[in-house]
């Protein structure tokens, strides 16, 4: 099952790169990289920058 999901992820990223110049992948990466974890208490916060 995990292999199947990994294959789907690779296909989705490849299709995005070919069809949309990676726009969806870049947007998802920006969202994921904006999440910060507070060291005290492990609280998730979203850091929205400009």
N, C-alpha and C positions, 0 to 999 in steps of 0.2 A: 504494500500500500504506500509506504514512504517513497519507494522508488518511482511509483506512478506519479505521485505528487511532484517529485523533483523533475521528472521528465516534462510534466505539464508546465512547471515554472520556467524551464529552459525554453520550451516552445513559445510560451507567452512573451517572454523577454525578447526572443528572436523575432517574433511577429511584430512586436511593438517597434523594435529597431528598424525593421524593413518597411513597415507601413506608416509609422508615425514619427520616424526619426528619434525614437526613444523618449517621446514626450511623457507618456504615462509612467515609464520607469523612473525618469528624472523627478517627476512630481511626487511619486511614492517615496523615493529616496530622500527628498527634501523634508517630507512629513516625518519620516522615521528619524532623520537626523536632528529634528527639532525637539525631540522628546528628551528630557533630562531627568535623571533619577537623583532625588535628594539623598545625600549620604546619611542624614539623620532620620531614620524612620522608613526609608525606602519608598518615599512618596513620589509618584510620577507627576511631573509637571510638563506642560507644553510651553516652550519658549518661542513665542512668535516675534520674529525680528523683521522689521520693515518690509 
